[in-house]
């Protein structure tokens, strides 16, 4: 496999309990990546010419070796990003130490726009700390991106979100739609796919009239978006599809050094056996195994025969295939 990006789950511990988190059922495992093995992993990824590593969790900023791991990765010239709730960056000295590592990008997840709503969504208070963390980074000359997960189509709530973004002058902002949690006890989004598509029109009508620099991460079929609005979003480069699985362009490794299909399959590693760093071809052997080949073939399949003739197939891919594990695509794809 010729992957260039790696997602490393540094830990499953977290100072939030977000209702829509893909790792919600594993956050109490209290397991951290062994730091010495993490360094061996970075060496292996460097040997494979991986150019970008994304640190995820849990909450990676509370991983005990967070700063040391970034420093080690950067020593190989590999770029580093972190996906975080931003609360730890409210500590200015911690923020300075992180930026001193040469970290390349930081994405802060905005969980709510009031402290009360933040608590309802995460079972923790944290909006004040998140905003202070954002301001600390900006004050030190670093501009993080901010992301927000859309879990419903409440227009009044979204209007307040727009005002909040403008008030706090977020320079780079992305919107994502909630995805299923793939688990032995799966949790489906409350917002259905038709409503997601319809809500994109409302988003565009509102946000395009502002100065917000935004992206929409679309994880459902693009045909559910009004045609004229979709054309505008594409021409303005506002749509992204971040799934690496069908392309095989990335690799996900959990805190126990097991390779998982993607973040939303945190409970289902390809193998229960962790990476054997003494076996030179371990990763190749696993990625060439039938279980992985069959999984990738599944993600590359047309969810509906209607997709075969769609000119947007390469960009759309039928949406995140996790949705079709419990839904009939022919009920949605046009």
Rosetta silent file (secondary structure, phi, psi, omega in degrees, C-alpha in Angstrom):
SEQUENCE: XXXXXXXXXXXXXXXXXXXXXXXXXXXXXXXXXXXXXXXXXXXXXXXXXXXXXXXXXXXXXXXXXXXXXXXXXXXXXXXXXXXXXXXXXXXXXXXXXXXXXXXXXXXXXXXXXXXXXXXXXXXXXXXXXXXXXXXXXXXXXXXXXXXXXXXXXXXXXXXXXXXXXXXXXXXXXXXXXXXXXXXXXXXXXXXXXXXXXXXXXXXXXXXXXXXXXXXXXXXXXXXXXXXXXXXXXXXXXXXXXXXXXXXXXXXXXXXXXXXXXXXXXXXXXXXXXXXXXXXXXXXXXXXXXXXXXXXXXXXXXXXXXXXXXXXXXXXXXXXXXXXXXXXXXXXXXX
SCORE:     score description
SCORE:     0.000 S_00000001
   1 L     0.000  141.674 -176.758    0.000    0.000    0.000 S_00000001
   2 L  -110.857   59.963 -178.237    1.251    3.462   -0.865 S_00000001
   3 L   -82.769  147.451 -179.339   -0.353    5.518    1.905 S_00000001
   4 L  -114.231  -13.354 -177.561    0.937    9.014    2.695 S_00000001
   5 E  -123.469  141.067  177.114   -1.156    9.877    5.753 S_00000001
   6 E  -130.219  133.787  173.068   -1.409    8.114    9.108 S_00000001
   7 E  -100.476  122.202  179.199   -3.911    8.652   11.909 S_00000001
   8 E  -110.816  121.508  175.090   -2.460    7.740   15.311 S_00000001
   9 E   -85.014   97.488 -174.415   -4.812    7.251   18.245 S_00000001
  10 L   -68.248  -29.492 -176.399   -2.516    8.416   21.022 S_00000001
  11 E  -166.041  160.481  174.043   -5.011    7.589   23.771 S_00000001
  12 L  -104.676   -5.869  176.092   -8.635    6.769   24.489 S_00000001
  13 L   -70.219  149.166 -179.269   -8.842    8.978   27.548 S_00000001
  14 L  -154.701  148.920  176.688  -10.781   12.198   27.092 S_00000001
  15 L   -94.747   11.512  171.892  -11.935   15.183   29.146 S_00000001
  16 L  -130.268  167.244  171.576  -15.256   15.207   27.218 S_00000001
  17 L  -137.436   68.962 -175.441  -17.964   12.640   26.500 S_00000001
  18 L   -65.831  135.136 -175.239  -19.461   13.938   23.251 S_00000001
  19 L   -62.989  -28.289 -174.855  -22.722   12.243   22.340 S_00000001
  20 L  -103.850    9.437 -175.269  -21.756   11.849   18.675 S_00000001
  21 L   -66.154  134.975  179.311  -18.117   10.769   19.185 S_00000001
  22 L   -64.933  -19.859 -177.846  -17.001    7.808   17.047 S_00000001
  23 L  -107.935   19.575 -172.393  -15.071    6.495   20.062 S_00000001
  24 L   -55.779  -33.100 -176.586  -17.822    7.008   22.635 S_00000001
  25 L   -87.188   -0.728 -178.690  -17.865    3.337   23.642 S_00000001
  26 L  -120.011    1.366 -173.532  -14.093    3.091   24.113 S_00000001
  27 H   -69.633  -18.325 -179.687  -13.316    6.317   25.997 S_00000001
  28 H   -93.542    8.267 -179.452  -13.304    4.644   29.401 S_00000001
  29 H   -73.561  -18.852  176.172  -10.616    2.142   28.448 S_00000001
  30 L    52.552   39.728 -179.761   -8.007    4.587   29.818 S_00000001
  31 L  -108.700  137.831  178.825   -5.360    3.229   27.483 S_00000001
  32 E  -117.804  150.616  172.321   -2.451    5.244   26.117 S_00000001
  33 L   -61.714  131.426  171.480    0.026    4.461   23.343 S_00000001
  34 L   -63.067  124.175 -171.278    3.257    3.096   24.762 S_00000001
  35 H   -66.388  -39.257 -179.690    5.694    5.915   23.967 S_00000001
  36 H   -65.257  -39.587  176.720    8.686    3.729   23.107 S_00000001
  37 H   -70.437  -33.275  177.414    6.579    1.699   20.692 S_00000001
  38 H   -60.918  -37.356  178.058    5.101    4.931   19.330 S_00000001
  39 H   -67.993  -38.427  175.120    8.622    5.998   18.378 S_00000001
  40 H   -62.577  -38.525  178.192    9.182    2.675   16.611 S_00000001
  41 H   -63.603  -43.371  178.614    5.940    3.271   14.749 S_00000001
  42 H   -61.444  -40.919  177.454    7.079    6.729   13.643 S_00000001
  43 H   -60.052  -41.798  179.467   10.330    5.204   12.377 S_00000001
  44 H   -66.322  -41.208  178.907    8.332    2.652   10.373 S_00000001
  45 H   -66.806  -37.205  176.097    6.062    5.328    8.934 S_00000001
  46 H   -63.964  -42.302  178.708    9.089    7.425    7.988 S_00000001
  47 H   -59.671  -32.528 -179.414   10.616    4.406    6.246 S_00000001
  48 L   -86.800    5.605  176.906    7.412    4.117    4.272 S_00000001
  49 L    64.938   31.787  170.613    7.658    7.798    3.288 S_00000001
  50 L   -65.568  131.884 -174.937    4.501    8.838    5.144 S_00000001
  51 L  -104.160  -12.409 -175.231    4.407   12.627    4.882 S_00000001
  52 E  -145.871  129.215  176.925    1.620   13.522    7.298 S_00000001
  53 E  -120.761  131.694  179.081    0.602   12.223   10.721 S_00000001
  54 E  -113.166  123.038 -179.433   -2.648   13.220   12.422 S_00000001
  55 E   -92.760  125.293 -177.980   -2.899   12.721   16.177 S_00000001
  56 E  -131.663  177.560 -179.833   -6.373   11.805   17.401 S_00000001
  57 L  -142.056 -145.469   17.326   -7.975   10.332   20.507 S_00000001
  58 L    38.096 -151.805  175.836   -9.741   10.378   22.886 S_00000001
  59 L  -119.482  103.634 -172.388   -8.217   13.769   23.462 S_00000001
  60 H   -61.856  -27.164 -177.591   -4.590   13.733   22.280 S_00000001
  61 H   -68.824  -15.077  176.794   -3.538   16.854   24.221 S_00000001
  62 H  -100.184    5.614  171.623   -3.947   14.956   27.507 S_00000001
  63 L   -64.881  129.375 -173.927   -1.757   12.080   26.290 S_00000001
  64 L   -56.346  -29.525 -176.816    1.215   12.111   28.726 S_00000001
  65 L  -109.789   27.459 -174.994    3.782   12.147   25.897 S_00000001
  66 H   -55.150  -54.758 -176.384    1.882   14.494   23.572 S_00000001
  67 H   -67.899  -42.027 -179.990    4.598   17.130   23.170 S_00000001
  68 H   -62.816  -36.892 -179.846    7.456   14.612   23.072 S_00000001
  69 H   -67.928  -41.863  177.466    5.699   12.619   20.356 S_00000001
  70 H   -60.740  -45.365  179.656    5.202   15.706   18.169 S_00000001
  71 H   -58.255  -41.596 -178.486    8.874   16.601   18.605 S_00000001
  72 H   -67.039  -43.344  178.854    9.892   13.087   17.600 S_00000001
  73 H   -62.430  -44.856 -178.036    7.678   13.064   14.515 S_00000001
  74 H   -65.750  -25.861  179.498    8.904   16.493   13.422 S_00000001
  75 L   -64.999  -18.014  177.042   12.536   15.316   13.783 S_00000001
  76 L   -96.555    3.029 -179.735   11.866   13.122   10.718 S_00000001
  77 L    78.145   11.967  178.923   10.463   16.034    8.735 S_00000001
  78 L   -85.381  134.510  178.360    6.933   14.596    8.843 S_00000001
  79 E   -74.502  149.027 -175.284    4.145   17.168    9.167 S_00000001
  80 E  -127.951  132.133  171.543    1.915   16.857   12.234 S_00000001
  81 E  -122.220  157.998  175.183   -1.712   17.785   12.789 S_00000001
  82 E  -135.287  137.510  172.682   -3.848   17.337   15.873 S_00000001
  83 E  -102.515  119.835 -168.913   -7.617   17.043   16.248 S_00000001
  84 E  -143.229  158.276  171.014   -8.524   18.465   19.646 S_00000001
  85 L   -83.231   -6.839  172.084  -11.293   19.971   21.722 S_00000001
  86 L    81.413   -3.714 -173.241   -8.868   22.821   22.423 S_00000001
  87 H   -64.900  -38.394 -178.344   -9.371   22.949   26.184 S_00000001
  88 H   -65.381  -24.877 -178.795   -5.709   22.344   27.082 S_00000001
  89 H   -74.352   -2.450  172.237   -4.629   25.305   24.985 S_00000001
  90 H   -68.251  -16.648  174.475   -6.248   27.575   27.575 S_00000001
  91 L   -87.098  108.920 -174.327   -2.904   27.075   29.376 S_00000001
  92 H   -62.098  -39.516 -179.252   -0.636   29.619   27.694 S_00000001
  93 H   -67.128  -39.964  174.815    2.608   27.903   28.712 S_00000001
  94 H   -60.022  -44.055 -179.805    1.358   24.568   27.360 S_00000001
  95 H   -60.186  -43.440  178.705    0.406   26.324   24.122 S_00000001
  96 H   -61.132  -41.665 -178.913    3.884   27.828   23.796 S_00000001
  97 H   -65.551  -40.234  179.044    5.492   24.407   24.307 S_00000001
  98 H   -64.536  -45.957 -178.180    3.275   22.811   21.655 S_00000001
  99 H   -66.311  -28.988  178.419    4.022   25.524   19.095 S_00000001
 100 H   -65.848  -18.277  179.311    7.747   25.218   19.835 S_00000001
 101 L   -73.612  -17.540 -174.844    7.608   21.658   18.440 S_00000001
 102 L    86.494   22.571  178.280    6.894   23.008   14.947 S_00000001
 103 L   -54.151  142.596 -172.246    3.421   21.472   14.781 S_00000001
 104 L   -90.815  -39.633  179.738    1.879   22.155   11.380 S_00000001
 105 E  -151.987  150.778  179.449   -1.864   22.359   12.011 S_00000001
 106 E  -133.911  126.182  175.374   -4.378   22.239   14.819 S_00000001
 107 E  -112.494  121.417 -179.342   -8.101   21.653   14.356 S_00000001
 108 E  -101.746  128.739  179.472  -10.296   22.600   17.297 S_00000001
 109 E   -88.916  120.969  176.686  -13.725   21.055   17.551 S_00000001
 110 E   -87.550  115.757 -174.360  -16.442   23.491   18.594 S_00000001
 111 L   -89.914  -22.621 -177.008  -18.966   21.485   20.621 S_00000001
 112 L  -174.217  170.816 -178.485  -21.522   24.218   21.320 S_00000001
 113 L  -113.452    3.158  170.334  -21.930   27.985   21.488 S_00000001
 114 L  -134.764  154.816 -178.973  -23.047   28.256   25.123 S_00000001
 115 H   -65.472  -35.290  178.461  -21.554   26.695   28.207 S_00000001
 116 H   -64.005  -47.320  179.301  -24.888   25.073   29.070 S_00000001
 117 H   -64.770  -36.382  177.774  -25.203   23.489   25.626 S_00000001
 118 H   -58.322  -44.669 -179.532  -21.550   22.427   25.800 S_00000001
 119 H   -66.079  -40.564  179.312  -22.293   20.504   28.973 S_00000001
 120 H   -62.793  -34.982 -177.945  -25.399   18.883   27.489 S_00000001
 121 H   -82.679  -28.339 -170.174  -23.385   17.718   24.461 S_00000001
 122 H  -124.643   -5.000 -175.594  -20.208   16.613   26.228 S_00000001
 123 L    59.131   31.173 -179.269  -21.068   16.034   29.905 S_00000001
 124 L  -158.955  149.586  171.107  -18.339   18.558   30.668 S_00000001
 125 L   -86.748  145.773 -178.169  -17.861   22.304   30.767 S_00000001
 126 L  -176.363   -4.604 -177.470  -15.314   23.599   28.289 S_00000001
 127 H   -62.795  -43.408 -179.625  -16.478   26.351   25.953 S_00000001
 128 H   -60.670  -44.205  179.122  -14.667   29.075   27.897 S_00000001
 129 H   -65.869  -39.492 -179.830  -11.434   27.057   27.892 S_00000001
 130 H   -62.329  -44.731 -179.740  -11.795   26.253   24.189 S_00000001
 131 H   -66.515  -39.054  176.606  -12.209   29.925   23.275 S_00000001
 132 H   -64.826  -38.382  177.557   -9.280   30.915   25.469 S_00000001
 133 H   -62.501  -43.970  177.501   -7.217   28.208   23.812 S_00000001
 134 H   -59.725  -46.396 -178.933   -8.106   29.545   20.364 S_00000001
 135 H   -64.844  -37.716  177.428   -7.182   33.077   21.434 S_00000001
 136 H   -60.258  -45.249  179.846   -3.881   31.870   22.947 S_00000001
 137 H   -62.250  -45.746  179.944   -2.907   30.232   19.665 S_00000001
 138 H   -62.947  -39.155 -178.564   -3.842   33.330   17.657 S_00000001
 139 H   -65.449  -23.025  179.476   -1.940   35.599   20.053 S_00000001
 140 L   -97.486   11.496  174.767    1.191   33.533   19.407 S_00000001
 141 L    85.301   14.712 -179.308    0.827   33.862   15.626 S_00000001
 142 L  -115.235  128.592 -179.030   -0.726   30.445   14.950 S_00000001
 143 L  -105.480  106.824  176.347   -4.130   30.146   13.273 S_00000001
 144 L   -80.153  160.270  168.949   -5.988   26.917   14.072 S_00000001
 145 E   -90.657  158.445  178.801   -8.971   25.704   12.105 S_00000001
 146 E  -126.387  135.437 -179.741  -12.300   25.212   13.881 S_00000001
 147 E  -124.694  155.808 -176.896  -14.799   22.471   13.060 S_00000001
 148 E  -143.053  133.001  179.433  -18.410   21.874   14.035 S_00000001
 149 E   -95.504  122.592  177.797  -20.571   18.749   13.748 S_00000001
 150 E   -84.713  119.048 -176.435  -24.133   19.354   12.568 S_00000001
 151 L  -111.576   -9.274  177.706  -26.441   16.991   14.445 S_00000001
 152 L  -152.785  176.410 -179.253  -29.843   18.498   13.575 S_00000001
 153 L  -111.665   39.129  178.236  -31.512   20.917   11.161 S_00000001
 154 L   -75.045  105.500 -174.967  -32.500   23.524   13.724 S_00000001
 155 H   -67.724  -38.196  178.076  -32.305   26.747   11.686 S_00000001
 156 H   -62.159  -42.157  177.866  -32.530   29.074   14.706 S_00000001
 157 H   -63.135  -41.269 -179.644  -29.628   27.229   16.308 S_00000001
 158 H   -67.877  -38.709  177.321  -27.602   27.482   13.097 S_00000001
 159 H   -59.147  -40.129  177.895  -28.283   31.229   12.798 S_00000001
 160 H   -66.828  -35.995  177.464  -26.869   31.661   16.293 S_00000001
 161 H   -61.238  -44.399  179.667  -23.837   29.596   15.284 S_00000001
 162 H   -59.013  -45.642  178.915  -23.135   31.954   12.358 S_00000001
 163 H   -62.341  -37.608  179.870  -23.247   34.980   14.667 S_00000001
 164 H   -64.839  -43.983  179.498  -20.954   33.158   17.111 S_00000001
 165 H   -61.242  -45.579 -179.815  -18.385   32.408   14.384 S_00000001
 166 H   -65.452  -39.541  179.900  -18.377   36.015   13.235 S_00000001
 167 H   -61.321  -40.112 -175.592  -18.119   37.322   16.787 S_00000001
 168 H   -95.688    2.175  171.084  -15.054   35.227   17.525 S_00000001
 169 L    54.883   49.265  175.787  -13.477   35.803   14.120 S_00000001
 170 L   -70.111  122.188 -173.847  -12.634   32.174   13.318 S_00000001
 171 L   -76.378  -34.420 -178.950  -10.404   32.391   10.246 S_00000001
 172 L  -131.984  123.067 -173.019  -10.898   28.832    8.991 S_00000001
 173 E  -135.305  136.331  177.217  -14.120   26.962    9.694 S_00000001
 174 E  -127.839  145.855  178.723  -15.449   23.574    8.609 S_00000001
 175 E  -116.711  132.504  178.193  -18.879   22.011    8.966 S_00000001
 176 E  -125.330  155.352  175.719  -19.437   18.254    9.121 S_00000001
 177 E  -102.908  139.707 -176.950  -22.562   16.163    9.339 S_00000001
 178 L   -57.512  141.111  179.503  -22.896   13.586   12.096 S_00000001
 179 L  -114.300  164.414  176.660  -22.116    9.998   11.085 S_00000001
 180 L   -64.784  152.112  170.822  -23.213    6.665   12.560 S_00000001
 181 E   -96.351  113.778 -178.378  -21.239    5.185   15.431 S_00000001
 182 L   -83.708  112.787 -171.412  -20.178    1.719   14.295 S_00000001
 183 L  -155.682  168.734  171.832  -20.319   -0.409   17.401 S_00000001
 184 L   -63.589  -22.834  173.629  -21.722   -3.582   18.864 S_00000001
 185 L  -122.918   74.232 -172.258  -24.424   -1.154   20.018 S_00000001
 186 L   -61.219  146.904  178.091  -24.640    1.129   16.969 S_00000001
 187 E  -121.069  122.692 -179.616  -26.015    4.650   17.278 S_00000001
 188 L   -93.467  146.448  175.570  -27.677    6.242   14.264 S_00000001
 189 L   -61.303  145.972  175.962  -27.782   10.016   13.666 S_00000001
 190 L   -70.351  -37.004 -177.917  -31.083   11.696   14.503 S_00000001
 191 L   -80.392  121.236 -178.058  -30.832   13.805   11.336 S_00000001
 192 L   -84.061  169.452 -171.333  -31.674   11.723    8.254 S_00000001
 193 H   -65.758  -37.388  178.221  -29.919   12.014    4.907 S_00000001
 194 H   -61.133  -42.235  179.806  -32.717   13.850    3.099 S_00000001
 195 H   -68.801  -32.763  175.617  -32.714   16.528    5.775 S_00000001
 196 H   -60.734  -47.897  179.814  -28.920   16.765    5.560 S_00000001
 197 H   -61.167  -43.865  179.250  -29.169   17.484    1.838 S_00000001
 198 H   -65.256  -35.187 -176.922  -31.918   20.053    2.335 S_00000001
 199 H   -71.081  -24.347  176.836  -30.005   21.736    5.139 S_00000001
 200 H   -59.838  -39.177  177.899  -27.014   22.325    2.875 S_00000001
 201 H   -60.289  -44.230  178.830  -29.146   24.811    0.910 S_00000001
 202 H   -63.671  -42.456  178.434  -29.917   26.696    4.100 S_00000001
 203 H   -58.400  -48.301 -177.289  -26.243   26.645    5.091 S_00000001
 204 H   -62.828  -45.642 -179.023  -25.156   28.025    1.728 S_00000001
 205 H   -59.507  -35.186 -179.155  -27.795   30.755    1.692 S_00000001
 206 H   -81.179  -51.189 -170.782  -26.695   31.907    5.142 S_00000001
 207 H   -75.433  -33.564 -178.090  -22.929   31.486    5.083 S_00000001
 208 L   -65.092  -16.856  178.788  -22.292   32.715    1.523 S_00000001
 209 L   -89.335    1.863 -178.601  -23.576   36.150    2.578 S_00000001
 210 L  -113.888 -179.822  178.341  -20.879   36.426    5.262 S_00000001
 211 L   -93.392    7.297 -175.366  -17.096   36.738    5.314 S_00000001
 212 L   -66.600  129.433  174.523  -16.666   33.266    6.847 S_00000001
 213 L   -89.374  102.876 -169.152  -13.984   31.144    5.178 S_00000001
 214 E  -127.269  159.274  170.821  -15.689   27.767    5.335 S_00000001
 215 E  -131.329  149.148  174.372  -15.607   24.194    4.051 S_00000001
 216 E  -112.901  118.448  174.450  -18.357   21.580    4.034 S_00000001
 217 E   -90.363  108.213 -175.279  -17.303   17.995    4.663 S_00000001
 218 L   -98.558  121.204 -177.937  -20.025   16.015    2.903 S_00000001
 219 L  -118.387   23.716  176.254  -20.373   12.378    3.945 S_00000001
 220 L  -134.475  167.473 -175.350  -23.654   11.619    2.183 S_00000001
 221 L   -58.094  131.443 -178.108  -24.563   11.363   -1.526 S_00000001
 222 H   -64.201  -22.637 -179.343  -24.077   14.677   -3.320 S_00000001
 223 H   -67.860  -10.103  177.515  -27.258   14.078   -5.316 S_00000001
 224 H   -82.849   -6.946  178.123  -29.224   14.903   -2.164 S_00000001
 225 L   -94.084  138.705  177.652  -28.071   18.532   -2.458 S_00000001
 226 L   -51.023  132.206 -170.029  -30.058   20.926   -4.639 S_00000001
 227 H   -54.916  -48.312 -177.773  -28.344   20.934   -8.047 S_00000001
 228 H   -63.379  -39.895  179.179  -27.748   24.698   -8.320 S_00000001
 229 H   -66.830  -41.361  178.946  -26.389   24.899   -4.785 S_00000001
 230 H   -60.989  -43.865  178.153  -24.112   21.913   -5.398 S_00000001
 231 H   -58.119  -42.768 -179.641  -22.708   23.561   -8.539 S_00000001
 232 H   -66.410  -42.866 -179.863  -21.925   26.712   -6.583 S_00000001
 233 H   -63.179  -40.680  179.632  -20.263   24.818   -3.738 S_00000001
 234 H   -68.319  -44.817 -178.280  -18.101   22.848   -6.158 S_00000001
 235 H   -65.961  -27.300  179.319  -17.120   25.902   -8.220 S_00000001
 236 L   -92.927    4.748 -179.873  -16.189   27.760   -5.030 S_00000001
 237 L    56.187   45.487 -178.772  -14.167   24.780   -3.713 S_00000001
 238 L  -100.525   -7.774 -176.105  -16.286   24.563   -0.576 S_00000001
 239 E  -107.249  134.543  173.308  -16.870   20.795   -0.569 S_00000001
 240 E  -130.606  150.313  172.742  -14.431   18.186    0.687 S_00000001
 241 L  -126.808  109.522 -169.179  -14.691   14.418    1.046 S_00000001
 242 L   -91.854    5.882 -174.035  -12.076   13.236    3.522 S_00000001
 243 L   -73.962  120.727 -179.973  -12.494    9.467    3.255 S_00000001
 244 L   -94.201  -12.845 -169.187   -9.179    7.773    2.540 S_00000001
 245 L   -60.889  -52.726 -178.697  -10.466    4.197    2.796 S_00000001
 246 L   -61.304  -33.464 -178.424  -11.512    3.505   -0.838 S_00000001
 247 L   -81.284  -19.305 -177.068   -8.328    5.105   -2.158 S_00000001
 248 L    67.380   29.513 -174.330   -6.062    3.368    0.318 S_00000001
 249 L   -93.136   -1.426 -179.808   -4.246    6.670    0.851 S_00000001
 250 E  -144.211  169.446  177.967   -4.131    6.498    4.631 S_00000001
 251 E  -137.812  139.523  178.472   -3.729    4.166    7.575 S_00000001
 252 E  -113.005  129.845 -178.342   -5.389    4.271   11.024 S_00000001
 253 E  -127.107  127.070 -175.961   -3.606    2.864   14.046 S_00000001
 254 L   -86.096 -178.873 -173.058   -5.242    2.609   17.453 S_00000001
 255 L   -67.979  -16.642  177.564   -3.729    3.104   20.894 S_00000001
 256 L  -100.585   14.285  177.814   -2.879   -0.617   21.108 S_00000001
 257 L    63.961   33.079  171.353   -1.017   -0.505   17.768 S_00000001
 258 L  -100.685  145.854  178.129   -3.706   -2.381   15.913 S_00000001
 259 E   -87.262  125.789 -179.567   -4.641   -1.293   12.410 S_00000001
 260 E  -113.006  155.127 -177.726   -8.288   -0.281   12.174 S_00000001
 261 L   -59.829  -47.693  175.535  -10.329    0.368    8.988 S_00000001
 262 L  -165.037  176.066 -175.641  -11.085    3.985    9.978 S_00000001
 263 H   -58.733  -30.940 -176.651  -11.900    6.016   13.065 S_00000001
 264 H   -79.263   -1.051  174.841  -15.542    4.981   12.953 S_00000001
 265 H  -115.450   41.122 -175.332  -14.531    1.324   13.320 S_00000001
 266 L   -58.452  -29.011 -177.506  -12.618    1.880   16.558 S_00000001
 267 L   -91.838    1.664 -173.876  -14.009   -1.335   18.055 S_00000001
 268 L  -131.431   74.004  177.716  -13.255   -3.472   14.990 S_00000001
 269 E   -66.065  155.540  175.253   -9.527   -3.733   14.179 S_00000001
 270 L   -61.183  -33.533  177.589   -8.465   -5.689   11.123 S_00000001
 271 L  -147.987  142.504  177.149   -6.566   -7.928   13.515 S_00000001
 272 L   -72.207  -13.112 -178.608   -6.431   -8.151   17.301 S_00000001
 273 L   -81.429  125.916  178.376   -2.673   -8.615   16.959 S_00000001
 274 L   -68.913  164.212  178.544   -0.717   -5.350   17.354 S_00000001
 275 L   -56.782  130.995  176.685    1.887   -4.313   14.806 S_00000001
 276 L   -94.847  103.292 -174.971    4.981   -6.484   15.100 S_00000001
 277 L   -72.612  -11.865  177.602    7.846   -4.020   14.717 S_00000001
 278 L   -86.831  -12.689  179.275   10.343   -6.854   14.404 S_00000001
 279 L   -98.746  108.578 -171.511    8.555   -8.151   11.293 S_00000001
 280 L   -56.503  -35.057 -173.436    9.690   -5.980    8.402 S_00000001
 281 L  -108.761   21.563 -175.343    6.674   -6.750    6.225 S_00000001
 282 H   -57.011  -48.660 -176.771    3.952   -6.951    8.892 S_00000001
 283 H   -63.744  -42.226  177.876    1.941   -4.011    7.550 S_00000001
 284 H   -61.678  -42.550 -179.148    2.208   -5.242    3.965 S_00000001
 285 H   -60.803  -42.927 -179.940    1.118   -8.715    5.005 S_00000001
 286 H   -68.826  -44.414 -177.272   -1.955   -7.395    6.751 S_00000001
 287 H   -69.808  -18.523  176.276   -2.889   -4.961    3.991 S_00000001
 288 L   -95.808    2.756 -178.797   -2.586   -7.722    1.396 S_00000001
 289 L   -75.159  159.621 -178.826   -4.741  -10.096    3.426 S_00000001
 290 H   -61.399  -37.275 -176.331   -8.200  -11.116    2.238 S_00000001
 291 H   -63.240  -39.218  179.780   -9.940   -9.369    5.128 S_00000001
 292 H   -75.231  -42.735  178.424   -8.492   -5.986    4.179 S_00000001
 293 H   -58.712  -44.571 -179.431   -8.930   -6.502    0.445 S_00000001
 294 H   -64.792  -37.878  179.149  -12.566   -7.468    0.939 S_00000001
 295 H   -64.622  -46.161 -179.408  -13.172   -4.459    3.167 S_00000001
 296 H   -65.469  -37.757  176.640  -11.722   -2.027    0.642 S_00000001
 297 H   -61.238  -38.943  177.963  -13.706   -3.640   -2.156 S_00000001
 298 H   -61.066  -42.816 -178.292  -16.844   -3.133   -0.097 S_00000001
 299 H   -70.542  -21.296 -178.831  -16.091    0.585    0.294 S_00000001
 300 H   -91.782   -5.503 -177.915  -15.503    0.940   -3.452 S_00000001
 301 L   -71.618  148.625  170.501  -18.793   -0.656   -4.479 S_00000001
 302 L   -66.841  122.763  177.331  -21.610    1.400   -5.936 S_00000001
 303 L   -66.274  -27.428  178.226  -24.169    1.631   -3.135 S_00000001
 304 L  -140.512  149.440  176.560  -26.834    1.915   -5.831 S_00000001
 305 H   -61.695  -21.971  178.162  -26.890    1.131   -9.557 S_00000001
 306 H   -63.453  -24.382 -177.647  -27.878    4.765  -10.018 S_00000001
 307 H   -73.178  -20.576 -174.062  -24.319    5.714   -9.067 S_00000001
 308 H   -58.427  -37.324 -175.867  -22.826    3.938  -12.105 S_00000001
 309 H  -101.480    8.946 -176.454  -23.633    6.732  -14.520 S_00000001
 310 L   -79.491  127.983 -178.471  -23.091    9.645  -12.120 S_00000001
 311 L   -72.519  -13.082 -179.035  -20.437   12.135  -13.278 S_00000001
 312 L   -99.373   11.154 -174.680  -19.716   13.016   -9.641 S_00000001
 313 H   -55.437  -45.880 -176.528  -18.901    9.452   -8.580 S_00000001
 314 H   -62.573  -34.048 -179.409  -15.173   10.080   -8.076 S_00000001
 315 H   -83.565  -30.735 -173.390  -15.888   13.096   -5.886 S_00000001
 316 H   -95.174  -51.203 -177.999  -18.887   11.622   -4.078 S_00000001
 317 L    66.341   16.006 -179.992  -18.311    7.884   -3.787 S_00000001
 318 L    77.996   10.963 -177.119  -21.927    7.473   -2.727 S_00000001
 319 L    81.606  176.294 -179.896  -21.222    9.093    0.628 S_00000001
 320 L   -62.502  122.642 -174.079  -19.701    7.423    3.679 S_00000001
 321 H   -65.772  -16.972  178.441  -20.326    3.700    3.260 S_00000001
 322 H   -61.323  -26.252 -179.153  -20.947    3.333    7.009 S_00000001
 323 H   -66.988  -30.848 -174.678  -24.388    4.810    6.384 S_00000001
 324 H   -85.095    2.792  174.762  -25.331    1.876    4.136 S_00000001
 325 H   -72.979  -23.572 -178.474  -24.683   -0.684    6.840 S_00000001
 326 L  -127.930   -7.888 -178.491  -28.129    0.097    8.247 S_00000001
 327 L  -116.521  153.597  174.483  -29.870    2.082    5.474 S_00000001
 328 L   -90.798  112.169 -176.825  -31.069    1.117    2.003 S_00000001
 329 H   -58.233  -28.453 -179.227  -29.233    3.442   -0.430 S_00000001
 330 H   -69.579  -12.254  174.302  -32.041    3.175   -2.969 S_00000001
 331 H   -81.465  -10.306 -173.450  -34.264    5.033   -0.508 S_00000001
 332 L  -126.417  -44.313 -174.853  -31.957    8.033   -0.732 S_00000001
 333 L   -70.923  130.484 -175.393  -29.755    8.119   -3.844 S_00000001
 334 L   -88.565    0.000    0.000  -31.479    9.891   -6.732 S_00000001
